[in-house]
Amino acid sequence: MLHHSKVKKLGRERKVRRALMRSLAHNLILEGKMITTEAKAKSLRPFIERLVTVAREDTVANRRLVSARLGNDARATSKLFVEIGPKYKDRPGGYVRIVRVGTRAGDGATKAFIGFV
């Protein structure tokens, strides 16, 4: 039973799901926006929101925490702390917007645009 389960499994095992979240987060941070399936976008939102909340204050501990969550990706970590974190310094949350943009032709999956506000 999946009562009170907050984790969307996305049809993947734990390690593969973690790699998917890292990859999606990396792309969103570097590009600022992207189109993916609605389920992946909804799973990505809390992951990114926590990283941005931590990145609002630039300390060594916070950099190490974010870097570990992103798989030691220096470019994404740097951009998060230099550009994105200070931009949302006074905002109490809600850094990411999800908008449905239609369905995918192949399998009918709902596509969604996800980007920073």
DSSP file (Angstrom, degrees, kcal/mol; ACC not computed):
  #  RESIDUE AA STRUCTURE BP1 BP2  ACC     N-H-->O    O-->H-N    N-H-->O    O-->H-N    TCO  KAPPA ALPHA  PHI   PSI    X-CA   Y-CA   Z-CA
    1    1 A M              0   0    0      0, 0.0     0, 0.0     0, 0.0     0, 0.0   0.000 360.0 360.0 360.0 148.6    0.0    0.0    0.0
    2    2 A L    >   +     0   0    0      3,-0.0     3,-1.6     2,-0.0     2,-0.2  -0.084 360.0 156.0-110.2  32.9    1.2    3.5   -0.7
    3    3 A H  T 3  S-     0   0    0      1,-0.3     3,-0.1     3,-0.0     0, 0.0  -0.418  76.0  -5.4 -62.8 130.1   -0.6    5.3    2.2
    4    4 A H  T 3  S+     0   0    0      1,-0.2     2,-0.7    -2,-0.2    -1,-0.3   0.699  90.2 152.2  60.4  23.9    1.1    8.6    3.1
    5    5 A S    <   -     0   0    0     -3,-1.6    -1,-0.2     1,-0.2    -3,-0.0  -0.770  23.6-177.5 -86.9 118.9    4.0    7.9    0.6
    6    6 A K        +     0   0    0     -2,-0.7     2,-0.6    -3,-0.1    -1,-0.2   0.601  55.5  94.3 -89.7 -12.6    5.4   11.2   -0.5
    7    7 A V        -     0   0    0      2,-0.0     2,-0.6     1,-0.0     3,-0.1  -0.713  65.4-149.0 -88.2 120.9    8.0    9.7   -2.9
    8    8 A K        -     0   0    0     -2,-0.6    -2,-0.1     1,-0.1    -1,-0.0  -0.788   6.6-158.4 -83.1 124.9    6.9    9.4   -6.5
    9    9 A K    >   -     0   0    0     -2,-0.6     3,-1.9     1,-0.1    -1,-0.1   0.757   6.3-157.4 -81.5 -24.0    8.6    6.3   -7.8
   10   10 A L  T 3   -     0   0    0      1,-0.3     3,-0.1    -3,-0.1    -1,-0.1   0.745  64.3 -69.7  55.2  26.2    8.4    7.2  -11.5
   11   11 A G  T 3  S+     0   0    0      1,-0.2     2,-0.3     6,-0.0    -1,-0.3   0.756 109.8 109.0  68.1  25.0    8.8    3.5  -12.5
   12   12 A R    <   -     0   0    0     -3,-1.9    -1,-0.2     2,-0.0     2,-0.1  -0.897  70.0-109.3-132.2 158.5   12.4    3.5  -11.4
   13   13 A E     >  -     0   0    0     -2,-0.3     4,-2.7    -3,-0.1     5,-0.2  -0.334  46.3 -94.7 -78.7 170.6   14.6    2.0   -8.6
   14   14 A R  H  > S+     0   0    0      1,-0.2     4,-2.3     2,-0.2     5,-0.2   0.891 121.0  44.3 -59.1 -48.3   16.0    4.3   -5.9
   15   15 A K  H  > S+     0   0    0      1,-0.2     4,-2.1     2,-0.2    -1,-0.2   0.890 116.0  47.3 -66.9 -38.8   19.5    4.9   -7.4
   16   16 A V  H  > S+     0   0    0      2,-0.2     4,-2.2     1,-0.2    -1,-0.2   0.885 111.8  51.1 -69.4 -38.0   18.1    5.5  -10.9
   17   17 A R  H  X S+     0   0    0     -4,-2.7     4,-2.3     2,-0.2    -2,-0.2   0.895 110.0  50.0 -64.9 -40.2   15.4    7.8   -9.5
   18   18 A R  H  X S+     0   0    0     -4,-2.3     4,-2.2    -5,-0.2    -2,-0.2   0.905 110.6  49.4 -64.9 -41.4   18.1    9.8   -7.6
   19   19 A A  H  X S+     0   0    0     -4,-2.1     4,-2.3     2,-0.2    -2,-0.2   0.884 109.9  52.1 -64.5 -38.1   20.2   10.1  -10.8
   20   20 A L  H  X S+     0   0    0     -4,-2.2     4,-2.8     2,-0.2     5,-0.2   0.927 109.6  48.4 -63.2 -45.7   17.1   11.3  -12.7
   21   21 A M  H  X S+     0   0    0     -4,-2.3     4,-2.6     1,-0.2     5,-0.2   0.899 111.9  49.8 -62.9 -40.7   16.5   14.0  -10.1
   22   22 A R  H  X S+     0   0    0     -4,-2.2     4,-2.6     2,-0.2    -1,-0.2   0.921 112.5  47.3 -62.2 -43.6   20.1   15.1  -10.2
   23   23 A S  H  X S+     0   0    0     -4,-2.3     4,-2.3     2,-0.2    -2,-0.2   0.922 113.8  46.1 -65.6 -45.4   20.0   15.3  -14.0
   24   24 A L  H  X S+     0   0    0     -4,-2.8     4,-2.4     2,-0.2    -1,-0.2   0.904 114.1  48.9 -63.6 -41.5   16.8   17.2  -14.1
   25   25 A A  H  X S+     0   0    0     -4,-2.6     4,-2.6    -5,-0.2     5,-0.2   0.912 109.9  52.1 -64.7 -42.6   17.9   19.6  -11.4
   26   26 A H  H  X S+     0   0    0     -4,-2.6     4,-2.3     1,-0.2     5,-0.2   0.933 112.5  45.1 -57.4 -48.6   21.3   20.2  -13.2
   27   27 A N  H  X S+     0   0    0     -4,-2.3     4,-2.6     1,-0.2     5,-0.4   0.898 113.4  49.6 -65.1 -41.1   19.5   21.0  -16.4
   28   28 A L  H  X S+     0   0    0     -4,-2.4     4,-2.3     2,-0.2    -1,-0.2   0.904 112.3  47.8 -65.8 -40.8   16.9   23.3  -14.7
   29   29 A I  H  < S+     0   0    0     -4,-2.6    -2,-0.2     2,-0.2    -1,-0.2   0.926 118.1  40.0 -66.8 -44.3   19.6   25.2  -12.9
   30   30 A L  H  < S+     0   0    0     -4,-2.3    -2,-0.2    -5,-0.2    -1,-0.2   0.869 127.7  31.4 -75.4 -36.3   21.8   25.7  -15.9
   31   31 A E  H  < S-     0   0    0     -4,-2.6    -3,-0.2    -5,-0.2    -2,-0.2   0.771  91.3-138.9 -93.5 -28.6   19.1   26.4  -18.4
   32   32 A G  S  < S+     0   0    0     -4,-2.3    84,-1.7    -5,-0.4     2,-0.3   0.176  77.6  29.8  90.0 -18.7   16.5   28.1  -16.1
   33   33 A K  E     +A  115   0A   0     -6,-0.3     2,-0.3    82,-0.2    82,-0.2  -0.977  61.4 167.0-162.6 160.1   13.5   26.3  -17.7
   34   34 A M  E     -A  114   0A   0     80,-2.0    80,-2.9    -2,-0.3     2,-0.5  -0.975  31.1-116.5-168.4 167.4   12.7   23.1  -19.5
   35   35 A I  E     +A  113   0A   0     -2,-0.3     2,-0.2    78,-0.2    78,-0.2  -0.972  45.4 140.9-116.6 128.9    9.8   20.9  -20.7
   36   36 A T  E     -A  112   0A   0     76,-2.4    76,-3.6    -2,-0.5     2,-0.1  -0.786  56.6 -58.9-146.5-173.3    9.4   17.4  -19.2
   37   37 A T  E  >  -A  111   0A   0     74,-0.3     4,-2.3    -2,-0.2    74,-0.3  -0.409  47.4-118.0 -74.7 157.1    6.5   15.2  -18.1
   38   38 A E  H  > S+     0   0    0     72,-2.7     4,-2.5     1,-0.2     5,-0.2   0.883 113.1  53.7 -63.5 -39.0    4.1   16.5  -15.5
   39   39 A A  H  > S+     0   0    0     71,-0.3     4,-1.6     1,-0.2    -1,-0.2   0.910 110.7  45.9 -63.8 -42.4    5.0   13.7  -13.0
   40   40 A K  H  > S+     0   0    0      2,-0.2     4,-2.0     1,-0.2    -1,-0.2   0.896 112.3  51.5 -67.2 -39.4    8.7   14.4  -13.3
   41   41 A A  H  X S+     0   0    0     -4,-2.3     4,-1.8     1,-0.2    -2,-0.2   0.909 109.5  49.6 -63.4 -42.2    8.1   18.2  -12.9
   42   42 A K  H  < S+     0   0    0     -4,-2.5    -1,-0.2     1,-0.2    -2,-0.2   0.827 113.2  46.8 -68.2 -30.7    6.1   17.6   -9.8
   43   43 A S  H  X S+     0   0    0     -4,-1.6     4,-0.7    -5,-0.2    -1,-0.2   0.813 111.7  51.8 -76.9 -30.6    8.7   15.4   -8.3
   44   44 A L  H  X S+     0   0    0     -4,-2.0     4,-2.5     1,-0.2     5,-0.3   0.820  93.5  73.9 -75.1 -31.8   11.5   17.9   -9.2
   45   45 A R  H  X S+     0   0    0     -4,-1.8     4,-2.7     1,-0.2     5,-0.2   0.911  98.6  41.9 -54.6 -53.1    9.8   20.9   -7.6
   46   46 A P  H  > S+     0   0    0      0, 0.0     4,-2.0     0, 0.0    -1,-0.2   0.866 113.6  55.2 -64.6 -32.1   10.5   20.0   -3.9
   47   47 A F  H  X S+     0   0    0     -4,-0.7     4,-1.5     2,-0.2    -2,-0.2   0.943 114.1  39.2 -61.9 -48.6   14.0   18.9   -4.7
   48   48 A I  H  X S+     0   0    0     -4,-2.5     4,-2.6     2,-0.2     5,-0.2   0.891 111.4  57.8 -69.5 -40.8   14.9   22.2   -6.4
   49   49 A E  H  X S+     0   0    0     -4,-2.7     4,-2.2    -5,-0.3    -1,-0.2   0.901 107.1  48.5 -59.7 -41.0   13.0   24.3   -3.8
   50   50 A R  H  X S+     0   0    0     -4,-2.0     4,-2.1     2,-0.2    -1,-0.2   0.911 111.3  50.2 -65.3 -41.4   15.1   22.8   -1.0
   51   51 A L  H  X S+     0   0    0     -4,-1.5     4,-2.3     1,-0.2    -2,-0.2   0.910 111.6  47.2 -64.2 -41.6   18.3   23.5   -2.9
   52   52 A V  H  X S+     0   0    0     -4,-2.6     4,-0.8     2,-0.2    -1,-0.2   0.896 109.6  53.9 -67.6 -39.0   17.4   27.1   -3.6
   53   53 A T  H >< S+     0   0    0     -4,-2.2     3,-0.6    -5,-0.2     4,-0.3   0.913 112.8  43.3 -61.0 -42.5   16.4   27.6    0.1
   54   54 A V  H >< S+     0   0    0     -4,-2.1     3,-1.2     1,-0.2    -1,-0.2   0.883 110.0  57.3 -68.7 -37.7   19.8   26.4    1.2
   55   55 A A  H 3< S+     0   0    0     -4,-2.3    -1,-0.2     1,-0.2    -2,-0.2   0.554  83.8  82.5 -73.9  -7.7   21.6   28.4   -1.5
   56   56 A R  T << S+     0   0    0     -4,-0.8     2,-0.5    -3,-0.6    -1,-0.2   0.811  93.8  49.5 -66.3 -27.5   20.2   31.7   -0.3
   57   57 A E  S <  S-     0   0    0     -3,-1.2     2,-1.1    -4,-0.3    -1,-0.2  -0.960  84.9-143.5-115.2 119.4   22.9   31.8    2.3
   58   58 A D        +     0   0    0     -2,-0.5     2,-0.3    23,-0.1    -3,-0.1  -0.681  41.9 140.2 -89.6  95.7   26.4   31.2    1.0
   59   59 A T     >  -     0   0    0     -2,-1.1     4,-2.3     1,-0.1     5,-0.2  -0.869  62.2-112.1-126.8 165.4   28.4   29.2    3.5
   60   60 A V  H  > S+     0   0    0     -2,-0.3     4,-2.3     1,-0.2     5,-0.2   0.911 117.9  51.1 -63.1 -42.5   30.9   26.4    3.1
   61   61 A A  H  > S+     0   0    0      1,-0.2     4,-2.2     2,-0.2    -1,-0.2   0.912 110.9  47.9 -62.7 -42.6   28.5   23.9    4.8
   62   62 A N  H  > S+     0   0    0      2,-0.2     4,-2.5     1,-0.2     5,-0.2   0.896 110.3  51.9 -66.2 -39.8   25.7   24.9    2.5
   63   63 A R  H  X S+     0   0    0     -4,-2.3     4,-2.6     1,-0.2    -1,-0.2   0.908 111.0  48.0 -61.9 -41.5   27.9   24.6   -0.6
   64   64 A R  H  X S+     0   0    0     -4,-2.3     4,-2.1     2,-0.2    -2,-0.2   0.894 111.6  50.2 -66.8 -39.1   28.9   21.1    0.4
   65   65 A L  H  X S+     0   0    0     -4,-2.2     4,-1.9     2,-0.2    -2,-0.2   0.942 114.8  42.5 -63.4 -48.5   25.3   20.1    1.0
   66   66 A V  H  X S+     0   0    0     -4,-2.5     4,-1.8     1,-0.2    -2,-0.2   0.903 112.9  53.5 -65.9 -41.6   24.1   21.4   -2.4
   67   67 A S  H  <>S+     0   0    0     -4,-2.6     5,-3.8    -5,-0.2     6,-0.5   0.894 109.0  49.1 -61.4 -40.1   27.1   20.0   -4.2
   68   68 A A  H ><5S+     0   0    0     -4,-2.1     3,-1.2     3,-0.2    -1,-0.2   0.899 110.1  50.9 -66.2 -40.1   26.5   16.5   -2.7
   69   69 A R  H 3<5S+     0   0    0     -4,-1.9    -1,-0.2     1,-0.3    -2,-0.2   0.814 112.4  47.4 -67.2 -29.1   22.8   16.6   -3.7
   70   70 A L  T 3<5S-     0   0    0     -4,-1.8    -1,-0.3    -5,-0.1    -2,-0.2   0.301 122.6-103.5 -94.9   9.1   23.8   17.6   -7.3
   71   71 A G  T < 5S-     0   0    0     -3,-1.2    -3,-0.2     1,-0.2     3,-0.1   0.889  71.7 -59.3  74.0  38.8   26.4   14.9   -7.5
   72   72 A N  S   <S+     0   0    0     -5,-3.8     2,-0.9     1,-0.2    -1,-0.2   0.868  82.8 165.4  56.2  42.2   29.4   17.2   -7.1
   73   73 A D     >  -     0   0    0     -6,-0.5     4,-2.0     1,-0.2    -1,-0.2  -0.805  18.8-169.4 -91.4 106.2   28.5   19.3  -10.1
   74   74 A A  H  > S+     0   0    0     -2,-0.9     4,-2.5     1,-0.2     5,-0.2   0.877  80.2  51.9 -68.1 -40.3   30.6   22.4   -9.8
   75   75 A R  H  > S+     0   0    0      2,-0.2     4,-2.4     1,-0.2     5,-0.2   0.945 113.4  42.7 -64.2 -48.0   29.0   24.5  -12.5
   76   76 A A  H  > S+     0   0    0      2,-0.2     4,-2.2     1,-0.2    -1,-0.2   0.900 115.3  50.1 -65.9 -40.4   25.4   24.0  -11.2
   77   77 A T  H  X S+     0   0    0     -4,-2.0     4,-2.0     2,-0.2    -1,-0.2   0.928 111.7  48.3 -62.9 -44.8   26.5   24.5   -7.6
   78   78 A S  H  X S+     0   0    0     -4,-2.5     4,-2.6     1,-0.2     5,-0.3   0.927 112.4  47.4 -62.1 -46.1   28.3   27.7   -8.5
   79   79 A K  H  X>S+     0   0    0     -4,-2.4     4,-2.2     1,-0.2     5,-1.9   0.877 109.7  54.6 -64.3 -36.5   25.4   29.1  -10.5
   80   80 A L  I  <>S+     0   0    0     -4,-2.2     5,-3.1    -5,-0.2    -1,-0.2   0.903 116.5  36.5 -63.3 -41.3   22.9   28.3   -7.8
   81   81 A F  I  <5S+     0   0    0     -4,-2.0    -2,-0.2     3,-0.2    -1,-0.2   0.798 123.4  41.0 -83.7 -29.2   24.9   30.2   -5.2
   82   82 A V  I  <5S+     0   0    0     -4,-2.6    -3,-0.2    -5,-0.2    -2,-0.2   0.890 133.2   8.5 -87.1 -41.6   26.1   33.1   -7.4
   83   83 A E  I  X5S+     0   0    0     -4,-2.2     4,-1.0    -5,-0.3    -3,-0.2   0.861 129.0  38.6-107.3 -52.9   22.9   33.9   -9.4
   84   84 A I  I  ><S+     0   0    0     -5,-1.9     4,-1.2     2,-0.2    -3,-0.2   0.926 111.6  52.4 -75.8 -46.0   19.8   32.0   -8.3
   85   85 A G  H >4<S+     0   0    0     -5,-3.1     3,-0.8    -6,-0.3    -1,-0.2   0.940 111.8  44.2 -57.3 -53.5   20.2   32.0   -4.5
   86   86 A P  H >4 S+     0   0    0      0, 0.0     3,-1.3     0, 0.0     4,-0.2   0.816 106.4  62.9 -63.1 -28.6   20.7   35.8   -4.1
   87   87 A K  H 3< S+     0   0    0     -4,-1.0     3,-0.3     1,-0.3    -2,-0.2   0.850 111.1  37.2 -63.1 -33.9   17.9   36.5   -6.5
   88   88 A Y  T X< S+     0   0    0     -4,-1.2     3,-0.8    -3,-0.8    -1,-0.3   0.012  79.5 122.4-107.0  26.1   15.4   34.8   -4.1
   89   89 A K  T <  S+     0   0    0     -3,-1.3    -1,-0.2     1,-0.2    -2,-0.1   0.867  83.0  33.6 -57.2 -40.8   16.9   36.1   -0.9
   90   90 A D  T 3  S+     0   0    0     -3,-0.3    -1,-0.2    -4,-0.2    -2,-0.1   0.436  95.9 100.3 -98.3  -0.6   13.7   37.8    0.3
   91   91 A R    <   -     0   0    0     -3,-0.8     3,-0.1     1,-0.1     4,-0.1  -0.748  64.1-147.4 -90.5 129.6   11.2   35.3   -1.2
   92   92 A P        -     0   0    0      0, 0.0     2,-0.2     0, 0.0    -1,-0.1   0.175  64.1 -56.1 -84.1  20.7    9.8   32.8    1.4
   93   93 A G  S    S+     0   0    0     -5,-0.1   -44,-0.0     1,-0.1     0, 0.0  -0.759  91.7 100.2 134.4 179.4    9.4   30.0   -1.1
   94   94 A G        +     0   0    0     -2,-0.2    -1,-0.1    -3,-0.1    23,-0.1   0.960  37.5 153.6  70.6  53.3    7.8   29.2   -4.3
   95   95 A Y        +     0   0    0    -50,-0.1    22,-2.5    21,-0.1     2,-0.4   0.634  55.0  61.7 -86.9 -15.0   10.8   29.6   -6.6
   96   96 A V  E     -B  116   0A   0     20,-0.3     2,-0.4    21,-0.1    20,-0.2  -0.905  63.4-157.9-121.7 141.0    9.6   27.2   -9.3
   97   97 A R  E     -B  115   0A   0     18,-3.1    18,-2.0    -2,-0.4     2,-0.4  -0.939   3.2-161.0-116.9 138.5    6.5   27.4  -11.6
   98   98 A I  E     +B  114   0A   0     -2,-0.4     2,-0.4    16,-0.2    16,-0.2  -0.984  11.4 178.0-120.0 127.9    4.9   24.4  -13.4
   99   99 A V  E     -B  113   0A   0     14,-2.6    14,-3.6    -2,-0.4     2,-0.2  -0.995  28.1-125.8-130.7 127.3    2.6   24.9  -16.3
  100  100 A R  E     -B  112   0A   0     -2,-0.4    12,-0.3    12,-0.3     3,-0.1  -0.499  25.2-179.3 -70.5 138.9    1.0   22.2  -18.4
  101  101 A V  E     -     0   0A   0     10,-2.3     2,-0.3     1,-0.4    11,-0.2   0.275  47.7 -81.7-125.6  11.3    1.7   22.5  -22.1
  102  102 A G  E     -B  111   0A   0      9,-0.7     9,-3.1     2,-0.0    -1,-0.4  -0.821  57.0 -52.9 126.3-164.7   -0.2   19.6  -23.7
  103  103 A T  E     -B  110   0A   0     -2,-0.3     2,-0.3     7,-0.3     7,-0.2  -0.849  46.0-110.2-118.1 154.0    0.3   15.9  -24.3
  104  104 A R     >  -     0   0    0      5,-2.9     4,-1.8    -2,-0.3     5,-0.1  -0.623  22.8-136.9 -81.0 138.4    3.2   14.0  -25.9
  105  105 A A  T  4 S+     0   0    0     -2,-0.3    -1,-0.1     1,-0.2    -2,-0.0   0.862  94.8  55.0 -66.4 -37.5    2.2   12.5  -29.3
  106  106 A G  T  4 S-     0   0    0      1,-0.2    -1,-0.2     3,-0.1    -3,-0.0   0.932 131.3   0.0 -66.4 -49.6    3.9    9.1  -28.7
  107  107 A D  T  4 S-     0   0    0      2,-0.1    -2,-0.2     0, 0.0    -1,-0.2   0.405  92.9-112.3-125.8   0.3    2.3    7.9  -25.5
  108  108 A G     <  +     0   0    0     -4,-1.8    -3,-0.1     1,-0.2     2,-0.1   0.642  57.0 161.0  79.0  13.3   -0.1   10.7  -24.5
  109  109 A A        -     0   0    0     -6,-0.1    -5,-2.9    -5,-0.1     2,-0.5  -0.431  46.7-109.2 -68.5 142.9    1.9   11.7  -21.4
  110  110 A T  E     - B   0 103A   0     -7,-0.2   -72,-2.7    -2,-0.1   -71,-0.3  -0.611  33.5-148.8 -74.7 123.1    1.1   15.2  -20.1
  111  111 A K  E     -AB  37 102A   0     -9,-3.1   -10,-2.3    -2,-0.5    -9,-0.7  -0.644  13.9-167.3 -91.4 151.1    4.0   17.5  -20.7
  112  112 A A  E     -AB  36 100A   0    -76,-3.6   -76,-2.4   -12,-0.3     2,-0.5  -0.998  19.8-133.0-141.5 143.6    4.8   20.4  -18.4
  113  113 A F  E     -AB  35  99A   0    -14,-3.6   -14,-2.6    -2,-0.3     2,-0.4  -0.821  25.5-171.7 -90.3 129.6    6.9   23.5  -18.5
  114  114 A I  E     +AB  34  98A   0    -80,-2.9   -80,-2.0    -2,-0.5     2,-0.3  -0.993  18.8 141.9-125.5 131.3    9.0   24.0  -15.4
  115  115 A G  E     -AB  33  97A   0    -18,-2.0   -18,-3.1    -2,-0.4   -82,-0.2  -0.985  51.4 -82.7-159.5 163.7   11.0   27.2  -14.7
  116  116 A F  E       B   0  96A   0    -84,-1.7   -20,-0.3    -2,-0.3   -21,-0.1  -0.460 360.0 360.0 -72.9 146.0   12.1   29.6  -12.1
  117  117 A V              0   0    0    -22,-2.5    -1,-0.1    -2,-0.1   -21,-0.1   0.459 360.0 360.0 -72.6 360.0    9.7   32.4  -11.2
